Amino acid sequence: MISQRSVQEVLDTVKVEDIVGDYVNLKRRGTNLIGLCPFHNEKTPSFSVSPSKGIYKCFGCGQGGNAVQFLMEHEQFTFPEAIRHLAQRYNIKLEETETSLEAIQEKQLADSLYIINEYAKKFYAEQLFLTDRGKSVGLSYFKQRGFHEETIRKFGLGFASEKRDAFTLRAINDGHNIELLRKLGLTTQYDTDFFRDRVMFTIHNLSGKEVAFAGRILNKDAKAPKYINSPETDIYNKSKTLYGLFFAKKAIRDADECILVEGYTDVISLHQSGIENVVASSGTSLTVEQIRLIKRYTPQVKVLYDGDVAGVKAALRGLDLLLEQDMNVKIVLLPDKEDPDSYLTRVGSAAFQAYITDAAKDFITFKTDLLLKDAGNDPVKKAALVKDIVASIGKIPDPVKRAFFTQECARMMGLDEQLLVQETNKVLIQTLKKRQQREDAQPRPSEKAEEGLISVSEADPVAPTNAPTAAAVGDEFQERDIARILVLAGGEIFDEATQLTVAEYVIGSIEDVIESFDHALYQRIVLEARSQLLNKLPLDAQFFLRHADPAISQLAVSLSASPYEFSENWEKRWEIYLNQKTPEQNFLKDSAQALQRFKLRKIMRLCAQNLQRITELSQSQDADQLMAHLKVQQRLNDMRNALAKELGTVVL
């Protein structure tokens, strides 16, 4: 078990912008950073990272937390796994107490798939570098490709023995479970090796963990597929994995462009030559999930195709998905009979980079030009071409980009632009109808909410961040405001003379009504704050943001994050300065008014309850009780009116 002191050291050291920045292309906006949310599909950034508060928050889907919670959500880490990952990154030595054998076994079971894959990678590397056949067949193949040993080891390349069960026997002898070996596809149902006599490529996830393998056969006469891949498992989903992305993500973000190639060796060759922003689709046709992975880092994609026109035409059909996801797509057709690996080897890195820059064409123009050459003067083929191009243009969600492409294609095809506009509109109408049909088939938000299937952020995605997340119950608005003050400013000094803190002032004023809170979570915030004060422990936003109770930490994130901030341009450009404190600094007035609003709400509730009692007594002929309650009502009304006057509120 990791000691609390080590956990605290990690939390104090980690920078949320560094961790999130590994997965999301962040851009500075004021004091915060923004980007496209990695937890849901969006076109306009609603994902914000606050370095000063150490939190992230998506104002679209509602996800939020600190660096540890980000890794737990994004990478499906457990809390200890996230802490260990961060400790390794920041070179922090963790203090860990001894754990029971049972706990060790549970952790081994959870990590076993990754552990076995890492073991397999080392085995294949050993076969490549230390066996005669591995060196003569596998290593010579990689050397012929021009791969340096450093590159081979970096990408986890290896060689699978030609023996029927060399890996399986070794793994079992070293204590690995045969059922897990089968589950990972490393061992067949007959207990033989799945990969045999092949060069091996390790496939990593975004965190760099080994999740799968691909094996390439080198015997040209063998009656077997050229490549075979690991099956999908609990840790490997082919459609959600891009080969090389772990090594490419920083370069993609820096270059603001992703180069997409077809093969594993293409990725490795380009990376070794210094072109590191390159990935491949990992043995499958490009999927929406893979495109969204790229979009986390950049909307710019450059697709490189081998110099084979027939193959390009077939591949183009799948690229409409890129347009649907609002990506900016460029195509590069390499010279005849060349692939990225061979062409790079022949001309060198500088000439290769110059070529893919100069030869790049936007997707629609490239497709139109290619199909026009194929159609020639055949009117039937040209008509089919128009429908094909219009179908692609109709995939583009941005109307401005659609208009430009329509104009350019009309010019290239010698057609009236209005004709293409009309045809494109037909496609758009059909698309909207299909989308509407799909939406009509789904339960509406209100229906889903009744069934318990929907979160409030889904039902009302534009609800204000600091408003209650469902229909308010009783005094929920005021109770939430009290919780907000305690989270954001509880440790601040309210009275300099007495050194009274905001939390002490607020809790002291509501001590007698804490048990009557309507909302349990806000009540827990108050109780947690009171407990800290009683134990003379520090109280600040980080206490709530790092709280072990996820409900409390998530509420703290929601209360701490805001989609709005004061623009620095007021001062920098126009020299207009604030004549009052910013909201987060104005906690004295804020806490006093929050408390007044809370008291006003409680007094109004007492007024209503007392009036109900007066109504009952007026029918019971109990004059003494009636008079007593009338006096109480007068007192409550006076208190209510005084508070309303201070707040500038009209009470009806």
N, C-alpha and C positions, 0 to 999 in steps of 0.2 A: 504494500500500500504506500502511495506517495504521501510524504508528510505535508501537513498543512502549510508549514513554513516554505517548503519548496513550491507548492501550488501558488502561494502568495508571491513568491519571487518571480515566477513565470508571468503571472498576471500583471505585476508591476513593470516587467521588462518589455513585454510584447507590444508591438505597435500594430493596431488593427488595420491601418492603411497598408502596411507591408503584406500582411496575410491575405487580406481581401484582394490586394493588387496582384497577387499571383493568379487570380482567377477572373478578375474583372478589370476591364480597361477603364481606369479612373481618370477623371479630368478635374482640375481645380475649379471650384466656383465659390468665391469668397473664402470663408474659413474652412469650408467643407470640401469634400470630393464627391463627384457624382458619376454614375455609370449605369449600364443596363443591368437590371436585376438578374442574377444567375438562377433564381428560384422560380421564375415564371417568364413567359414569353412577352416581351414588350418592345416597342419601337421607339418610344420616347423615354429617356432616363428618369426613373423615379426612385432610384437606389442611391442613398446618401451615406457617406462615411464621415464621422466626426472624429478627427484625430485628438482633439482636446478632451472629448468625453470618452474616447476609446470604444465607440459603438458604431454599428451600422444599422440602417433602417430602410426598408422599402415601403414607400407610401402608396404602392400599388397593391401588393399582396399581403403586406403587414409583417413580413419576416423581419426580425431584428435581434440584436444581441451584441456580444463582444467577440473577440477573435476566437476564443475557445468554442463558443456556440456556433460560430460560422463554420468551423471545421467539422463540428459534430453534425451539423445540418447538411453541409455540402458534401463531405466525404464519408458520412455515416460512421464517424469515429465515436467510440465511447469517450467519456470524460477523461479517463486516464490516458487513452491513446492520443487525444488532442493535446494534453499536457506534455506527454513524452515527445510528440512531434515538435511542439514549440520549444521545448527544452533543448532538443537536438539542434534546432535552427539557431537558437541564441546562445549555444554553448553553455547551458546551465546544467550543473551536475545535480541530479535529483537525489534527495534523501528518501530512501524507501525502507519501510519496516518489513520484517519477514512476514510472508503470507502463508496460509495453510496450504497443504497439498491439494485440497479441494479447490481452493481459489486459483492455484496455479493451473490445475487441469482445466478449469472453466476458461481461463484466459487462453490456454493453448488451443482449446477447441474453437474459440472465437477467431483466433489468428491462424488456424492451421492451414487454410487454403493459401493464404499469402506465404506462409512459411514453406509449404511444399513447393510452390512455384519458385520461390527464391532458391530453394535447394536444387530444383531442376535446372535453373539457369546456371548455377555453379557446376552442376554435373556436365551440362552440354559444353560449357567453357573448358572444363578439364579435358573432355574428349577432343575438343578442337586443338588445344595447345599441347597436350601431353601424349596423345596416341598417334601411332604411325599413320593409320588411315585418316584420322582427323586432320593431321598436318598435310598429308599428301593430297587429300580430296577437298576437305572443307577450307582449311587455311589457304591453300593455293587458290581456291575460287575467290575468296575475299581479297587476297593479294592482287589477283588479276583485275579485280574491280577497282583496285587502287586504294583500298581501305588500309589505313594505318592501324597498328596494334592498339593505340590509344582509342581510336574510334570504335574498333571491334569490341573492346571492353566496355566502353561508355554505353553503347547501344545493347549490350548483352547478347552478342552474337555467339553462336556455338555450333556444335555438330552432334547429331544423334547417331549412336553406334549402329552398325548393320546387324548386330546380334539381336535375336528376337526378344530378349528380356533383360538386357544389361542394366537398363535404368531401373526397372521394376524391382529386380532382385536387390540391387544396391539400396534402393529407397526402403524396402521392407527390412533389410538387415540393419539399416540405420534407425529403425523404429517408426517409420511412417505408416499410416493406416492405409490398407489396400483399398478400402471403400472410398476414401478421399482421393486416392490416386485415380480411381476409376471416374469419380465425379468430375475431376478436373480434366479428364480426357487424356491423361498422360499414360494410362494403362487401359487396355481393352478389357472387354468382359471375359476374355480367355486368359487374362493375366499376362499378356505380352505387351511389349512397348508399342504405343500408338505411333510414335515418331521413330522411324528407322532409316538409317543411311541417308540422312538429309541435313543440309545446313539449316541452322535454327535462328529465328528472329524472335526476340522477346518483345512482347507488347506490354506497355506500361499504362497505368491510369494517370490522372492529372497530378497525383501526389508522388509519382515515380515508383509505385509498387508494381511488382510483376503480376499481371492478371491473366495472361494467356501467351500462347506461342504460335508461330507459323513455321512450317517446315517446307523447304524447297528441295525437290529431287534434282540430282545432277546427271543421272544416267538418262540420256536422251532416248534410249531404246526401251526403257521400262514402260510397261503398260499400267501406268498409275498417274494420277493427277499431278500437275507440276507443283502446285501448292496444296497443302492441307493445313487446317487451322484447328485450334482448340475449340471444343463446343462451348456454348454459352453456359455460364455457371452463376452462382450467387454473387461472384465478384467481377464477372465479365459479361457485358452486354455489347455485342458486336456493333449494333446500330448506334450506340452511344459512345463509341470509342474511336479516336483518330490516332493513327500510328504517328509517333514522333511529337505529339502535342506537348508532352511533358518537357521535352528539350527545346521546343520552339516557342512556348507561350510568351516568354519575355521578349524575344526578338520580334514576334508578331506585334506585340504592343508597342515596342520601340519604333518599328518600321511603319506601323499603322497599315499593314497589309499581310495577308496570308497567301502563301503560294501552295496550291493544291496539285499534287502529282498522283500518279497511279500506283507506283510500286514502292516496296520497302527500300530497295537499293537506291531508288531515286532520292528518297528522303535522306538517306545516309550520305550519299555522294555530295549532294548540295550542302548539307550541314557541314561536312568536313571541309568543303571549299570556302566556307565563310558565309554561305547563304543559309542562315539558320531558321528563318521564318517559314518553314516548309513542313507540310504534313501530308499523309495519305489516308485514304478512307478505310484502311484495315480490312481488306478482303471482301468488301461489300459495296453495293451501289450507294451513292451519297444519300444520307437520310436527313430528315428535318432535325433530328436530335444532334447530329454531327454539325449541321450548319449553325445551330444555336450555340454549340460549343465554340465555334470560330467567332461568332458574333459577340461573345463575351469580351473578346480582345480587339476586334476590328470589324467594320462593315465592308472592308475592301478585300476582295478575293481575286486572285489571278490563277487561272486554271491552265496548266501546261499539258498539251497533248502531243503524243508521238506523231511523227510525220506520216500518218496513215489516214487518209481522208475518209475511207469507208468506216474505219473504227471511230473516228470523230463524230460522224453523223449519228451513229448508234448511241454514243455517249451523250450527245447534246440533249437527247430527250429527257434525261434525268436532271438537267441543270435548271429547268424551270423552277425547281424547288428553291434555288438560290434567289430567284427573282421574287418569289412569293414571300420570302423572309426579308425582303427589302435590302438585299445585299447589292453592292456595286460590283458587278462581275466583269472581268476582262479575260479574254481567251488568247493564248499564245499557241500557234501551231508550229511545232519544230520542223526543221528541214526534213525532206523525205528520208525514210528509213532510219531516223534518229529518235532516241528517247532521251529524257533529261540526263541520265547517267552517261550514255555514250557521247552525247553532244558536248557535255561539260568536259569529259575526258579529252575530247578531240580539240576543242578550241580554247579551253582554259576558263578560269573563273571570270576574269574581267570581260572577255568577249561574250561569254554566256549571259552575264548580267545586262550588258548593253543590248544584246539581241532580245531578251525577254521584255526589256523596257520598250524598245523601238517597235517590236512586232506585235505588241499587245493591242487588241481591239476590244471594244465593249461587246458584250455578249450578243445583243440584238443585231448590231451591225455585222459582226462576224457571221452569225447564223444566216442573215439575209444574203450576204455576199456569197457564202458557201452554197446555199441552196439555189441562188440565181444561176450560178455557173452550171449546176447540175440540171436545172430546168431548161436552159437554152432558150429556144424560141417556141417550145411546145406550150400552147395556151392552157391545156389541161393541167400540165405540171405547174405552170405559173399560178393558176387558180388555187391549186392545192398548197402551193408555197405561201400565198397570201393568208390562207386560213391558218397555216402553221405559225407564221410570224405573228399574226394577230392574237393567236392563242397565247403566245409567249408574252407579248406586250400587255395583254389583259391580266397577267399574273402580277404585274408591278403595282404595288399599293400606292405609291406616290404619284398623284395626278400630274405634277409638273414633269417628272421624269417620263411618264407615259406620253405626255404631249410632245416632248423633244424626240423620243424614239419614233413616235408615229410620223412626225414631220420628216425625219431623216430616212425612214424606210420608204415613205411615199416618193421621196426624191430618187432613191436608189432603184426603185421598181418602176418609176415613170408613171405613177398612178396619182389620181386626184387625192389630196390629203384628206378631204372630207369623207371619201369612201372608206378609207382606213379607220377614221374616227367612228363612223357608223358601225363598222364591223367590230371594232374594239368595244364599243358600247354594248353591242349584243352579247359579247362574251362576258362583260362585267355584270350585265343583268342576270345572265344565267348563273354566274358565280354567286351573286347575292341571293338568288332564289334558293339555290342549293344550301347556302349557309343558313338561310332563314328556316328551311325545312329541318335542318339538323338541330337548330336552336328550338324550334317548336316541339321537336321530339323529346327534348330534355325538360325535366321539371323546372319551373320558374323559381327564382330565388326565394320567394315567399313560401312556395310549396316545399322546396328543399329545406328551408329553415324549420318548417313545421316537422319535417321528417328527421331533423337533426343531422342533415347531410352537408350543411354549408356553414362557413364561418361568416362572421359579420363583415369582415373585410371584403369577402367575395360578394355578399349581398349588397353592400353599399360601399364600393371601392373609393368613393370620394368623400367619405365621412371625415370631418376634421379630426386630426390626430389626437388632440387632447380632449375630444368629446367621448362620452361613454359609448361603448361599442355595441350596445343593443338598446332597446327601448328602456328609457330611464325608469327606475322603480323608486318610489318614495323620494328620499332626499339624496339620490345617487349623484346628481350633478355637484351638489355642495360637498358631499363626502369625497368625491373624486378630487375636488379642488384642494381639500385638506390634505389628501394623500400626495397630491402634486407638490404642495408647499414643503411637506416633510421630506420628500425625495430630493427635490432640487435645492432646497435652502435650509434643511433642518439643522445643519451644523453652523450656519452663519450666526453672527452676533446680532441680536435684536436690540439690546440695550447696552451701550458701552459702559455706563456707570456701574451696572450690576453684573456685566458680562453674561447676561441672560441670553440664551440661544433662541433661535426661532422655534425649534422643536419644544423647548421648555415652555415658551410662551403659549404656543398653540395647544400642546397637550394639557398644560395646567388649566387652560380655559375650557377644555371640553372633557375633562376627566370624568365628570358625573354622567356623561351621555355616551361614552365610548361603547358601552354594552348594548346600546339601542341603535347602533348603526344598521342601516338597511342592507348594505352591500358588504358581504363577508370579506372580500379581498381588500377593500379599502380599510376595513376594520383591522385586518392583519397588518397592514402597513403601519397604522397608528400603534398597535400593540408591539410590533417589532421596534419601532422608534422609542417607545416608552421603555422597553427592556434594555436597549442600549444605554439610555440615560440612567436608568436605575443601576446598571452595572458599571457606570462611569466609563463607557467605551465610546470611541469616536463615532460620529454619525455624519455621513456625507452620501453623495449620490452613488459612489462606488460600492458602498455597503449594500445598497439595494440592487445595483446592476450586477454584482457578483453573487447575489444571494443564491443559496442552494435550491430554494423553491423556485422552479421555473416560472410559475405564475407571477411571483413577485418580481423576478428579474425581467420578465417580458413587459410587465406593466411599467417598470422603471425605464426601460428603453423607450416605450411609447410616450411616456411623460417627458423624457429628456430630449427626444428628437422632434424637430419641426421642419416642414418642407419650405419654410420661409426664413430668410435672414436679411439683416439690414445691409444694403449694398454699400460697399466701400467707395463706390464712385461718387456718392453725395459729397464726400470730403475731398477725394483725390482730384476729381474733375471740376466740380463746381464750387468747392470750398463752402459747402453748406453743412453746418455742424449741428448735432443733436443738442437741444437745450434741456434735455432730461436724460436720466439713466435709461439704458436699454432694459427690456423686460427682465432678463435674467439677473441684472444687477439691482433691480428695484424691489428686492425681496421684502424690505421693511413695510412699505405701503401695500405690497401684494399680499403678504401674510396677514396683515391687519384687516384688509378688506375681505380676504377669503374667510377669515374667522367671523367677521360681521355678517357676511352672507349666510354662513353656516348657522349662526345663532338666529338670524332672521327666519330662516326656513324652519328651524326647530320651534321657535316661538309661534309661528303661524300654524304649525301642526297642533301645538297645545291650545291655540285659540279655537281651532276647529273642533278639537275634542271637548273643550270646555263648553262650547256653544251647544254641542250635541247633548251634553249633560244638563245644561240649562233648559233645553227643550223638554227633556224627560221630566225634570223637576217641576216645570210649570204645569204639568198634567197630574202631578202627585199631591198637590196641595201642601208640600213641605216648604213653608215660607222661609224658615231659618236657613235651610240648605240652599234654597234658591238665592237668597240674599248673599250668602257667602260666595257662591259661584259667580254672581254678578260682580262682586267686588274683585274677585280674581280675574274676571274678564276685563274689567277696566284697567287693572294693573298690566295684564298681558298686552292690551291694546296700546297702552302708553309706551311700554318697552318696544313693541313692534314699530310704532310710529317714530320713536326716537332713532332706532336703527335705520329705518327706511330713509329718514331725513339725512343721516350721516352718509348713507350710500347714494343719496340722490335718486332713490327708487320710489315710484308711486305705488301705493298699496290700495287696491280696490276693495 
